[in-house]
Amino acid sequence: MNTALTVFQIILSVVLTGLIFLQSGDDSDSRSNILSTTTFQKRGLEKAVYFATIGVLVIFLISSIIQTAI
């Protein structure tokens, strides 16, 4: 069981890393301007990747807690 959880966490960490790298960084100049009054909304694929990242992160945290408890 412990080995299976370790393998599962390794897979989740690779997926989580990929999802983080997929998040767009194209507009870094315009989004980093603190004085800008423009608000940005996530739409389409960017929103799906954002929610998938949060979901994988929650699953990773839960599996870490389970592995620690065992």
DSSP file (Angstrom, degrees, kcal/mol; ACC not computed):
  #  RESIDUE AA STRUCTURE BP1 BP2  ACC     N-H-->O    O-->H-N    N-H-->O    O-->H-N    TCO  KAPPA ALPHA  PHI   PSI    X-CA   Y-CA   Z-CA
    1    1 A M     >        0   0    0      0, 0.0     4,-2.2     0, 0.0     5,-0.2   0.000 360.0 360.0 360.0 -42.7    0.0    0.0    0.0
    2    2 A N  H  >  +     0   0    0      1,-0.2     4,-1.9     2,-0.2     5,-0.1   0.890 360.0  49.6 -64.4 -39.4    2.8    2.4    0.9
    3    3 A T  H  > S+     0   0    0      2,-0.2     4,-2.4     1,-0.2    -1,-0.2   0.893 109.2  52.2 -66.3 -39.6    4.6    1.7   -2.4
    4    4 A A  H  > S+     0   0    0      1,-0.2     4,-2.4     2,-0.2    -2,-0.2   0.903 109.7  48.7 -64.2 -40.8    1.4    2.3   -4.4
    5    5 A L  H  X S+     0   0    0     -4,-2.2     4,-2.3     2,-0.2    -1,-0.2   0.872 110.1  52.0 -66.6 -36.3    0.8    5.7   -2.7
    6    6 A T  H  X S+     0   0    0     -4,-1.9     4,-2.0     2,-0.2    -2,-0.2   0.924 111.4  45.9 -65.3 -44.1    4.4    6.7   -3.4
    7    7 A V  H  X S+     0   0    0     -4,-2.4     4,-2.3     2,-0.2    -2,-0.2   0.905 112.2  52.3 -64.0 -41.3    4.0    5.8   -7.1
    8    8 A F  H  X S+     0   0    0     -4,-2.4     4,-2.5     1,-0.2    -2,-0.2   0.898 109.7  49.0 -61.3 -41.5    0.7    7.7   -7.1
    9    9 A Q  H  X S+     0   0    0     -4,-2.3     4,-2.4     2,-0.2    -1,-0.2   0.865 108.8  52.7 -67.8 -36.2    2.3   10.8   -5.6
   10   10 A I  H  X S+     0   0    0     -4,-2.0     4,-1.9     2,-0.2    -2,-0.2   0.927 111.2  46.6 -63.9 -43.8    5.1   10.7   -8.1
   11   11 A I  H  X S+     0   0    0     -4,-2.3     4,-2.3     1,-0.2    -2,-0.2   0.923 113.1  49.5 -63.2 -44.2    2.6   10.6  -11.0
   12   12 A L  H  X S+     0   0    0     -4,-2.5     4,-2.8     1,-0.2    -2,-0.2   0.878 109.0  52.6 -62.9 -37.5    0.6   13.4   -9.4
   13   13 A S  H  X S+     0   0    0     -4,-2.4     4,-2.3     2,-0.2    -1,-0.2   0.888 109.9  48.0 -67.4 -37.5    3.7   15.5   -8.9
   14   14 A V  H  X S+     0   0    0     -4,-1.9     4,-2.2     2,-0.2    -2,-0.2   0.918 114.3  46.5 -66.7 -42.8    4.7   15.1  -12.6
   15   15 A V  H  X S+     0   0    0     -4,-2.3     4,-2.4     2,-0.2    -2,-0.2   0.913 112.7  50.2 -64.6 -42.7    1.1   16.0  -13.7
   16   16 A L  H  X S+     0   0    0     -4,-2.8     4,-2.2     2,-0.2    -2,-0.2   0.903 109.9  50.2 -63.2 -41.8    1.1   19.0  -11.3
   17   17 A T  H  X S+     0   0    0     -4,-2.3     4,-2.2     1,-0.2    -1,-0.2   0.919 111.2  49.4 -62.2 -43.3    4.4   20.3  -12.6
   18   18 A G  H  X S+     0   0    0     -4,-2.2     4,-1.6     1,-0.2    -2,-0.2   0.900 110.3  50.1 -62.4 -41.6    3.1   20.0  -16.2
   19   19 A L  H  X S+     0   0    0     -4,-2.4     4,-1.0     2,-0.2    -1,-0.2   0.876 109.6  51.2 -66.2 -36.7   -0.1   21.8  -15.4
   20   20 A I  H >< S+     0   0    0     -4,-2.2     3,-0.5     1,-0.2    -1,-0.2   0.917 110.9  47.9 -65.9 -42.0    1.9   24.6  -13.7
   21   21 A F  H 3< S+     0   0    0     -4,-2.2    -1,-0.2     1,-0.2    -2,-0.2   0.784 106.3  59.4 -69.3 -25.7    4.1   25.0  -16.7
   22   22 A L  H 3< S+     0   0    0     -4,-1.6    -1,-0.2    -5,-0.2    -2,-0.2   0.743  79.2 104.7 -74.0 -22.9    1.1   25.0  -19.0
   23   23 A Q  S << S-     0   0    0     -4,-1.0    23,-0.0    -3,-0.5    -3,-0.0  -0.374  85.9-101.1 -63.6 136.2   -0.4   28.1  -17.4
   24   24 A S        +     0   0    0      1,-0.1    -1,-0.1    -2,-0.1    -2,-0.1  -0.265  42.6 170.6 -68.0 139.9    0.1   31.0  -19.6
   25   25 A G    >   +     0   0    0     -4,-0.1     3,-1.0    -3,-0.1    -1,-0.1   0.071  49.0 109.2-126.2  18.5    2.9   33.5  -18.9
   26   26 A D  T 3  S+     0   0    0      1,-0.3     3,-0.4     2,-0.1    -1,-0.0   0.843  78.0  46.8 -68.1 -35.6    2.5   35.4  -22.2
   27   27 A D  T 3> S+     0   0    0      1,-0.2     4,-2.3     2,-0.1    -1,-0.3  -0.118  71.0 128.0 -99.0  36.6    1.1   38.5  -20.7
   28   28 A S  H <> S+     0   0    0     -3,-1.0     4,-1.2     1,-0.2    -1,-0.2   0.834  70.4  53.3 -65.6 -31.9    3.6   38.8  -17.9
   29   29 A D  H  4 S+     0   0    0     -3,-0.4     4,-0.4     1,-0.2    -1,-0.2   0.928 114.6  39.3 -68.5 -44.3    4.5   42.5  -18.8
   30   30 A S  H  4 S+     0   0    0      1,-0.2     3,-0.5     2,-0.2    -2,-0.2   0.824 116.9  49.8 -77.4 -29.4    0.9   43.7  -18.7
   31   31 A R  H  < S+     0   0    0     -4,-2.3    -1,-0.2     1,-0.2    -2,-0.2   0.715 104.4  58.2 -81.2 -19.8   -0.1   41.7  -15.7
   32   32 A S  S  < S+     0   0    0     -4,-1.2     2,-0.8    -5,-0.2    -1,-0.2   0.561  77.7 105.3 -86.9  -6.5    2.8   42.7  -13.6
   33   33 A N    >   -     0   0    0     -3,-0.5     3,-1.0    -4,-0.4    -4,-0.0  -0.643  53.3-166.5 -77.2 111.6    2.0   46.4  -13.8
   34   34 A I  T 3  S+     0   0    0     -2,-0.8    -1,-0.2     1,-0.2    -2,-0.0   0.824  84.5  56.1 -69.4 -31.5    0.5   47.3  -10.5
   35   35 A L  T 3  S+     0   0    0     -3,-0.1    -1,-0.2     2,-0.0     2,-0.2   0.545  81.4 111.3 -80.5  -6.5   -0.8   50.6  -11.7
   36   36 A S    <   -     0   0    0     -3,-1.0    -6,-0.0     1,-0.1     0, 0.0  -0.465  53.2-160.1 -70.9 137.1   -2.9   49.1  -14.5
   37   37 A T        +     0   0    0     -2,-0.2     2,-0.3     2,-0.1    -1,-0.1   0.415  56.8 113.3 -95.2   0.1   -6.6   49.3  -14.1
   38   38 A T        -     0   0    0     -8,-0.1     2,-0.4     1,-0.0    -2,-0.1  -0.562  55.3-151.9 -75.6 131.9   -7.3   46.4  -16.5
   39   39 A T        -     0   0    0     -2,-0.3     2,-0.4     2,-0.0    -2,-0.1  -0.840   6.6-146.5-103.9 144.7   -8.7   43.3  -15.0
   40   40 A F        -     0   0    0     -2,-0.4     2,-0.4    -9,-0.1    -2,-0.0  -0.896   8.0-162.1-113.2 139.0   -8.1   39.9  -16.5
   41   41 A Q        -     0   0    0     -2,-0.4     2,-0.4     2,-0.0     6,-0.1  -0.940  21.7-123.1-116.8 142.0  -10.4   36.9  -16.5
   42   42 A K        +     0   0    0     -2,-0.4     2,-0.3     4,-0.1    -2,-0.0  -0.683  38.1 179.7 -80.5 134.5   -9.5   33.3  -17.2
   43   43 A R    >   -     0   0    0     -2,-0.4     3,-1.3     4,-0.0     4,-0.4  -0.975  40.0 -23.6-136.6 150.2  -11.5   31.9  -20.1
   44   44 A G  T 3> S+     0   0    0     -2,-0.3     4,-1.8     1,-0.3     3,-0.3  -0.257 126.5   4.2  61.5-126.6  -11.7   28.6  -21.9
   45   45 A L  H 3> S+     0   0    0      1,-0.2     4,-2.7     2,-0.2    -1,-0.3   0.843 129.5  58.4 -65.0 -35.7   -8.6   26.4  -21.8
   46   46 A E  H <> S+     0   0    0     -3,-1.3     4,-1.9     1,-0.2    -1,-0.2   0.895 108.1  46.8 -61.9 -39.5   -6.8   28.7  -19.4
   47   47 A K  H  > S+     0   0    0     -4,-0.4     4,-2.3    -3,-0.3    -1,-0.2   0.883 111.8  50.8 -68.9 -39.6   -9.6   28.4  -16.9
   48   48 A A  H  X S+     0   0    0     -4,-1.8     4,-2.3     2,-0.2    -2,-0.2   0.902 110.9  48.0 -65.3 -41.8   -9.8   24.6  -17.3
   49   49 A V  H  X S+     0   0    0     -4,-2.7     4,-2.2     2,-0.2    -1,-0.2   0.890 110.6  53.0 -65.7 -38.7   -6.0   24.3  -16.7
   50   50 A Y  H  X S+     0   0    0     -4,-1.9     4,-1.8    -5,-0.2    -2,-0.2   0.941 112.8  42.4 -61.0 -49.4   -6.3   26.5  -13.6
   51   51 A F  H  X S+     0   0    0     -4,-2.3     4,-2.4     1,-0.2    -2,-0.2   0.851 112.7  53.8 -68.9 -34.1   -9.1   24.4  -12.1
   52   52 A A  H  X S+     0   0    0     -4,-2.3     4,-2.7     2,-0.2     5,-0.2   0.883 106.9  52.6 -65.1 -37.8   -7.3   21.2  -13.0
   53   53 A T  H  X S+     0   0    0     -4,-2.2     4,-2.1     2,-0.2    -2,-0.2   0.919 110.6  46.8 -63.2 -43.7   -4.2   22.4  -11.2
   54   54 A I  H  X S+     0   0    0     -4,-1.8     4,-2.2     2,-0.2    -2,-0.2   0.913 113.0  49.9 -64.6 -42.2   -6.2   23.1   -8.1
   55   55 A G  H  X S+     0   0    0     -4,-2.4     4,-2.2     2,-0.2    -2,-0.2   0.922 111.9  46.1 -63.1 -45.6   -7.8   19.7   -8.3
   56   56 A V  H  X S+     0   0    0     -4,-2.7     4,-2.5     1,-0.2    -1,-0.2   0.876 111.6  53.6 -65.5 -36.9   -4.6   17.8   -8.7
   57   57 A L  H  X S+     0   0    0     -4,-2.1     4,-2.4    -5,-0.2    -2,-0.2   0.913 108.8  48.1 -63.7 -42.9   -3.0   19.8   -5.9
   58   58 A V  H  X S+     0   0    0     -4,-2.2     4,-2.4     2,-0.2    -2,-0.2   0.917 112.6  48.6 -64.0 -43.6   -5.9   18.9   -3.5
   59   59 A I  H  X S+     0   0    0     -4,-2.2     4,-2.4     1,-0.2    -2,-0.2   0.897 111.1  51.1 -63.1 -39.9   -5.6   15.2   -4.5
   60   60 A F  H  X S+     0   0    0     -4,-2.5     4,-1.9     2,-0.2    -2,-0.2   0.916 111.0  47.8 -63.4 -43.5   -1.8   15.4   -3.9
   61   61 A L  H  X S+     0   0    0     -4,-2.4     4,-2.1     2,-0.2    -2,-0.2   0.904 111.8  49.5 -64.8 -41.4   -2.2   16.9   -0.5
   62   62 A I  H  X S+     0   0    0     -4,-2.4     4,-2.3     1,-0.2    -2,-0.2   0.913 111.1  49.3 -64.5 -42.3   -4.9   14.4    0.5
   63   63 A S  H  X S+     0   0    0     -4,-2.4     4,-2.3     1,-0.2    -1,-0.2   0.845 109.6  52.9 -66.9 -31.6   -2.6   11.5   -0.6
   64   64 A S  H  X S+     0   0    0     -4,-1.9     4,-2.0     2,-0.2    -1,-0.2   0.904 109.7  47.8 -67.6 -40.6    0.3   13.0    1.3
   65   65 A I  H  X S+     0   0    0     -4,-2.1     4,-1.9     2,-0.2    -2,-0.2   0.905 112.5  49.2 -65.8 -41.4   -1.8   13.1    4.5
   66   66 A I  H  X S+     0   0    0     -4,-2.3     4,-1.3     1,-0.2    -2,-0.2   0.915 110.8  49.8 -63.1 -43.5   -3.0    9.6    4.0
   67   67 A Q  H  < S+     0   0    0     -4,-2.3    -1,-0.2     1,-0.2    -2,-0.2   0.868 110.5  50.2 -65.7 -35.4    0.6    8.4    3.5
   68   68 A T  H  < S+     0   0    0     -4,-2.0    -1,-0.2     1,-0.2    -2,-0.2   0.865 109.0  52.2 -68.4 -35.7    1.8   10.1    6.6
   69   69 A A  H  <        0   0    0     -4,-1.9    -1,-0.2     1,-0.2    -2,-0.2   0.748 360.0 360.0 -73.2 -23.7   -1.0    8.6    8.6
   70   70 A I     <        0   0    0     -4,-1.3    -1,-0.2    -5,-0.1    -2,-0.2   0.494 360.0 360.0 -79.0 360.0   -0.2    5.0    7.5
